[in-house]
Amino acid sequence: MASRSVTAARKQSLLDDLRESCRTGELVPGDQLPSMRELAAKYELSHRTVILTLQQLVEDGTLRSVPRVGMVVARPVELRSDVMYLLAMPGAGESPDIADKCQLIAPSFEACIAELGGRTARVGLAQILSSERGNSGRLGGVFVPWLPESSQRALLTTMSTPVVCYATAGDHIADNSAVDELDLDMVVFDNVGGGRRAAQTLRDQGNQNIGFAGLHSASDGGQGAYQWSVDRRLGWTLELDSSGADQGPEILPEMAAHDWQERLDSVSQQAFQSVVRQEVDALVCSNDRVAIKLIEQLRSSGVPLADWPPLVGFDSSVVAGSYLLTSVSRPWDRVARTAAALLWRQQPIHARPCVHKVEMSLTQRLSAEPGWAARVPQLLAD
């Protein structure tokens, strides 16, 4: 099996070769690409990897998929070396969380625009808003890697160039049902789809009675900072309902728990009690920290390793020591590439602002398998 670096290089070669063929005229609009099987053999990639890689060219408008035909060239790839795409950066008053997200997203956005033939610049949002707008043909678009306040969004809507923002579930941007309230195109993670994938992963391992440990509470009213937990819980419910699998208990923090730590302590303790009472066979945990806290309690209480439930978490928390937790993660590079593709098209796909969902990725480790803890006792030692 090829290493990740080798696979990444092969995927990049596939993209570079097809873009170059479109630029030089070797491939013209309407030309059909070789079959997926031929491309997979030529670049030594799996069929699925080829499909996912070509999707990047579909997103930026280079290719289009024609039913019963395959992939065809949509238009020539044009170099836009004289066009600038602005990556908005937060000011000193923004939260550290926003600054951290910008650092995660920025390199991938810049790399994607560079691959397409454009240029980027990191500019403070305040500077973008205060500068002259709409008079320069050299500006291709603006990407804001967070959801600005309403007054800033109002100014962004007056720009004559495309603008895309990244939003979280806590920003109350959940799906296209709220599209009438949108003023700009938004890129969001598909937390509902992530919840489905977590439940499916446990189900595919033969687990039954799959529960959910969330960090939202009934008093949240389905809104606010823990909306992502609500959405992941919905995905868990939809997946188990559609598959006919047994649905285990829904474990939520006590009503008195308010801040993050109180919620984490409350739900992990309740999850621990459910495991001890054998009320649940496997658990989807809305965040890795819930699963990590549960594992700590199982270990310190001397619960036999054979009785530890299979677990799937979210967000791949950074911890010291062994990390065995299967986790559904937020691929920040996909957010960046989605935003870059939307701006590169230079024209809205929809008649009005829309939510563009980014699929979450699964990192398979050990914890989703029945009896996982008993097989690696040396890695779970204190």
TAHUVEN-V536746 format. One line per field, one symbol per residue. ss: DSSP state (@ for helix, = for strand, . for the rest). phi: phi as a letter, one per 30 degrees, with the letter a starting at -180 (. if undefined). A space follows every 50 residues. Layout:
# TAHUVEN-V536746
ss = ???
phi = ???
This chain:
# TAHUVEN-V536746
ss = ...@@@@@@@@@@@@@@@@@@@@@.......=...@@@@@@@@...@@@@ @@@@@@@@@...====...====..........======......@@@@@ @@@@@@@@@@@@@@@@..======@@@@@@........======.....@ @@@@@@......====..@@@....@@@@@@...=====.@@@@@@@@@@ @@@@.....====....@@@......@@@@@@@@@@@@@@@@@...==== =........@@@@@@@@@@@@@@@@@.....====..@@@@@@@@@@@@@ ....@@@..=====...........====..@@@@@@@@@@@@@@..... ....====..===........@@@@.@@@@..
phi = .dddddddddddddddddddddddjdccejdcdededdddddchbdeddd ddddddddddidcbcceickdbddaddcdbdccccccdcddddddedddd dddddeedddddddddjcbbbdbeeddddcddbiccddcclbccdacdde ddddddddddcdbbccbcdddiccaddcddcdcbdbcbdddddddddddd dddddidbhdcbcccdbdddiibjdceedddddddeddddddciddcddc cbddeddcdedddddddddddedddddhdbcabccdaedddddddedddd dideedcdddbbcbihddbdidbcddbcccdddddddddddddddiaddc dbebccdcddcccdccdddeiddddbeddcdd
